[in-house]
Amino acid sequence: MNFDQNRFILSDQASFVKYGIPAVAFKFGWLPESPEQKALNNWIQNRYYHSNDDLSQPLDSKFD
């Protein structure tokens, strides 16, 4: 597996697990080929921990 494709190693909880601290990762799923799944895949491939990672990314206001 390519390092940049291993999302666990790149995740925030990986640092906790490295030191034996339990950590939780929430995973969400959508129907294959749904608009939601396509948007998630696009975000992971093009924005997740990339050089263009910044605070101007859209936020879901339901969680403000």
Backbone as a chain_set.jsonl record, in Angstrom:
{"seq": "MNFDQNRFILSDQASFVKYGIPAVAFKFGWLPESPEQKALNNWIQNRYYHSNDDLSQPLDSKFD", "coords": {"N": [[0.851, -1.185, 0.0], [0.546, 2.172, -0.836], [2.067, 4.85, 0.923], [0.778, 7.411, 1.073], [-1.795, 6.647, 0.608], [-2.67, 5.333, 2.802], [-4.881, 5.989, 4.967], [-5.184, 5.725, 7.733], [-2.634, 6.004, 8.931], [-2.199, 8.648, 8.279], [-4.126, 9.852, 9.751], [-5.572, 11.748, 12.501], [-5.878, 10.296, 14.868], [-3.873, 8.381, 14.79], [-1.486, 9.195, 16.0], [-2.111, 9.05, 18.704], [-2.636, 6.292, 19.036], [-0.127, 5.282, 18.478], [1.218, 5.712, 20.85], [-0.105, 4.055, 22.561], [-2.561, 4.968, 23.426], [-5.995, 4.724, 23.498], [-8.037, 5.365, 20.653], [-10.6, 6.784, 18.62], [-12.102, 6.478, 15.453], [-14.359, 7.858, 13.289], [-16.323, 6.472, 10.81], [-18.073, 6.917, 7.849], [-20.585, 5.907, 5.562], [-21.884, 5.677, 2.233], [-24.249, 4.99, -0.367], [-22.919, 3.089, -3.076], [-21.536, 4.895, -5.794], [-23.206, 7.071, -5.344], [-24.051, 10.612, -5.139], [-23.044, 11.625, -2.724], [-21.063, 9.745, -1.998], [-19.317, 10.066, -4.156], [-18.537, 12.734, -3.747], [-17.198, 12.486, -1.284], [-15.08, 10.733, -2.014], [-13.759, 12.384, -3.869], [-12.965, 14.471, -2.17], [-11.204, 13.104, -0.418], [-9.226, 12.256, -2.222], [-8.286, 14.663, -3.323], [-8.103, 16.696, -1.396], [-7.666, 15.892, 1.303], [-5.32, 16.133, 3.693], [-3.454, 17.411, 1.949], [-1.333, 19.663, 0.089], [-2.985, 21.796, -0.399], [-4.602, 21.956, 1.794], [-6.577, 23.744, 3.888], [-8.219, 26.32, 5.872], [-10.298, 27.344, 4.398], [-11.92, 25.448, 3.355], [-15.168, 24.135, 2.71], [-17.59, 24.009, 5.349], [-19.905, 22.005, 7.125], [-22.701, 23.487, 8.228], [-24.392, 22.416, 10.124], [-22.918, 21.453, 12.176], [-21.785, 23.524, 13.515]], "CA": [[0.0, 0.0, 0.0], [1.251, 3.445, -0.919], [1.936, 5.57, 2.188], [-0.225, 8.476, 1.028], [-3.119, 6.051, 0.509], [-3.019, 4.746, 4.09], [-5.519, 7.081, 5.707], [-5.016, 5.606, 9.177], [-1.353, 6.61, 9.301], [-2.339, 10.096, 8.121], [-5.223, 10.343, 10.584], [-5.232, 12.377, 13.772], [-5.83, 9.322, 15.959], [-2.686, 7.529, 14.682], [-0.492, 9.633, 16.989], [-2.521, 8.521, 20.0], [-2.455, 4.847, 18.997], [1.321, 5.046, 18.51], [1.635, 5.725, 22.255], [-0.948, 3.156, 23.333], [-3.761, 5.653, 23.89], [-7.125, 4.357, 22.638], [-8.554, 6.451, 19.82], [-11.772, 6.422, 17.829], [-12.25, 7.1, 14.143], [-15.714, 7.69, 12.778], [-16.383, 6.185, 9.378], [-19.425, 7.047, 7.324], [-20.697, 5.291, 4.248], [-23.011, 6.022, 1.387], [-24.472, 4.02, -1.436], [-21.918, 3.195, -4.145], [-21.819, 5.787, -6.924], [-24.114, 8.157, -4.978], [-23.364, 11.909, -5.129], [-22.315, 11.761, -1.466], [-19.858, 8.916, -2.075], [-18.416, 10.706, -5.116], [-17.985, 13.927, -3.097], [-16.23, 12.016, -0.296], [-13.895, 10.237, -2.728], [-13.07, 13.551, -4.414], [-12.326, 15.179, -1.05], [-10.075, 12.305, 0.047], [-8.172, 12.222, -3.236], [-7.785, 15.98, -3.72], [-7.996, 17.69, -0.343], [-7.32, 15.338, 2.604], [-3.882, 16.237, 3.983], [-2.698, 17.817, 0.768], [-0.752, 21.001, 0.208], [-4.053, 22.794, -0.434], [-5.394, 21.799, 3.013], [-6.666, 25.041, 4.557], [-9.48, 26.59, 6.57], [-11.341, 27.835, 3.501], [-12.751, 24.339, 2.915], [-16.543, 24.298, 3.182], [-17.98, 23.306, 6.562], [-21.337, 21.747, 7.253], [-23.154, 24.374, 9.312], [-25.127, 21.664, 11.149], [-21.99, 21.114, 13.237], [-21.223, 24.754, 14.097]], "C": [[0.891, 1.242, 0.0], [1.012, 4.236, 0.36], [0.84, 6.624, 2.143], [-1.634, 7.955, 0.832], [-3.558, 5.414, 1.826], [-3.581, 5.839, 4.988], [-5.372, 6.936, 7.209], [-3.718, 6.267, 9.627], [-1.435, 8.133, 9.223], [-3.386, 10.689, 9.062], [-4.723, 10.965, 11.888], [-5.081, 11.353, 14.895], [-4.585, 8.446, 15.903], [-1.623, 7.913, 15.71], [-0.835, 9.114, 18.382], [-2.235, 7.02, 20.071], [-0.976, 4.491, 19.084], [1.841, 4.96, 19.941], [0.722, 4.909, 23.158], [-2.198, 3.791, 23.908], [-4.91, 5.276, 22.962], [-7.653, 5.573, 21.885], [-9.688, 5.918, 18.96], [-11.728, 7.168, 16.503], [-13.669, 6.826, 13.67], [-15.66, 7.494, 11.273], [-17.842, 6.25, 8.95], [-19.458, 6.432, 5.942], [-21.949, 5.728, 3.53], [-23.164, 4.94, 0.343], [-23.4, 4.192, -2.509], [-22.423, 4.071, -5.286], [-22.827, 6.893, -6.608], [-23.349, 9.481, -5.024], [-22.544, 12.114, -3.858], [-21.008, 10.971, -1.487], [-18.846, 9.528, -3.033], [-17.765, 11.946, -4.505], [-16.934, 13.531, -2.061], [-14.948, 11.542, -0.976], [-13.081, 11.383, -3.304], [-12.322, 14.298, -3.315], [-11.088, 14.43, -0.574], [-8.917, 12.371, -0.953], [-7.528, 13.587, -3.469], [-7.568, 16.979, -2.592], [-7.468, 17.168, 0.986], [-5.815, 15.321, 2.783], [-3.043, 16.468, 2.726], [-2.165, 19.228, 0.991], [-1.809, 22.093, 0.166], [-5.013, 22.675, 0.753], [-5.415, 23.139, 3.757], [-8.052, 25.244, 5.143], [-10.582, 27.118, 5.663], [-12.203, 26.696, 2.955], [-14.158, 24.513, 3.474], [-16.812, 23.446, 4.421], [-19.485, 23.098, 6.56], [-21.836, 22.523, 8.45], [-23.947, 23.654, 10.382], [-24.237, 21.374, 12.348], [-21.334, 22.333, 13.866], [-21.644, 24.911, 15.537]], "O": [[1.863, 1.329, 0.75], [-0.118, 4.296, 0.843], [0.049, 6.725, 3.08], [-2.586, 8.733, 0.881], [-4.709, 4.995, 1.949], [-2.836, 6.529, 5.684], [-5.43, 7.942, 7.916], [-3.712, 7.012, 10.607], [-0.805, 8.829, 10.02], [-3.511, 11.911, 9.153], [-3.592, 10.729, 12.311], [-4.244, 11.527, 15.781], [-4.263, 7.81, 16.907], [-0.931, 7.04, 16.234], [0.062, 8.775, 19.154], [-1.661, 6.537, 21.047], [-0.619, 3.491, 19.707], [2.79, 4.227, 20.218], [0.766, 5.05, 24.38], [-2.834, 3.214, 24.789], [-4.813, 5.488, 21.754], [-7.704, 6.677, 22.428], [-9.721, 4.736, 18.619], [-11.362, 8.342, 16.447], [-14.117, 5.68, 13.659], [-15.022, 8.266, 10.556], [-18.725, 5.704, 9.611], [-18.453, 6.441, 5.231], [-22.946, 6.102, 4.149], [-22.299, 4.077, 0.195], [-23.013, 5.318, -2.82], [-23.585, 3.993, -5.685], [-23.266, 7.592, -7.522], [-22.12, 9.478, -4.955], [-21.468, 12.711, -3.905], [-19.97, 11.466, -1.048], [-17.646, 9.513, -2.759], [-16.577, 12.188, -4.715], [-15.887, 14.172, -1.969], [-13.851, 11.912, -0.558], [-11.852, 11.366, -3.239], [-11.178, 14.71, -3.507], [-10.041, 15.038, -0.351], [-7.761, 12.526, -0.559], [-6.34, 13.658, -3.783], [-6.919, 18.005, -2.797], [-6.869, 17.936, 1.739], [-5.112, 14.576, 2.1], [-2.046, 15.784, 2.493], [-2.513, 19.893, 1.967], [-1.568, 23.203, 0.642], [-6.111, 23.23, 0.72], [-4.37, 23.611, 4.205], [-8.95, 24.429, 4.932], [-11.705, 27.321, 6.127], [-13.122, 26.944, 2.175], [-14.322, 24.989, 4.597], [-16.333, 22.318, 4.533], [-20.239, 23.927, 6.05], [-21.432, 22.244, 9.578], [-24.163, 24.214, 11.457], [-24.743, 21.078, 13.431], [-20.416, 22.188, 14.673], [-21.267, 25.886, 16.187]]}, "num_chains": 1, "name": "protein.A"}
